């Protein structure tokens, strides 16, 4: 009898496990790891994602991220171009302005006339703009200055005259004319106003003609206005200040006056006037009117005799 223990059954292992499926839940841990490891080794490993090159910058990143980022880049480029264009325009404007200034300086700009020589400057500028003139100098003024320019001044002659601007026409508003009359001492200044038409009755608050004389430490002021010329003024000073003032409203024809130097003992009045107080002159209408105007009341004395003399 043969030994059965030596009997063995051989079969192909591939045929044995050909239709066998294994559930991973019933596999041992070692076998699972071997299968996973085998899968890793047999499967193809993907290449890692490479970062964008440093040279591409924002444009490269935006190209990889999509069209939305491309619009941002386009907007940034437009803003940069606009800023460069604005800067270029400013530079060109400044250069053009400097070129114009240099050209004006090289050709020479006309000089603006001053207040004193406005006529000559205006004539030269007008002729230069129309073409080459025969003579650039204005003709010298002839005759006396216009009445508008005679408003105040210093008078040194022993006699003379002065008047308001535009006389015998209406004087301008808002005037302040001052004349200073000086005569050689011991002579005194005598002023005779021949005509007067100045706005306002007494006390002359609107327009007025004023005579101011300085006597030692005090000043004597006499003011005139209205339509009646005042009597002759015999001052007690060798220097007299005459002021004519007008406001901005109604204007008259002004005044005209004469002055002369007289000796203190030779004070006088006109034939139609009455003299008292050693040199004060009064109009005939102020004599024997019942109101004394002289300190010694001489204008109200012997009125019957004075009236007879007037009638004679």
Order of alpha helices (4+ residues) and beta strands (2+ residues): alpha-alpha-alpha-alpha-alpha-beta-beta-beta-beta-beta-beta-beta-beta-beta-beta-beta-alpha
